[in-house]
Amino acid sequence: MTLKIERQSAPRWLQPLLPLLAVAITFTLTSAFVLLAGGADPLSAYYYFLLLLLG
């Protein structure tokens, strides 16, 4: 018995939503870590992170 896995692309309506969904999930997970680590505001933590990264 062999198992054949075929890769299919996402539906057309889901393709533009996938990057937004990935960003939302990432923000949710990392904001929990920010809150657990020091109780800081996640939005200000991301703001300073982006300033240091891009500035």
Residue pairs with C-beta under 8 A, 6 or more apart in sequence:
9 15
10 18
27 42
27 46
30 42
31 42
34 40
34 42
34 45
35 42
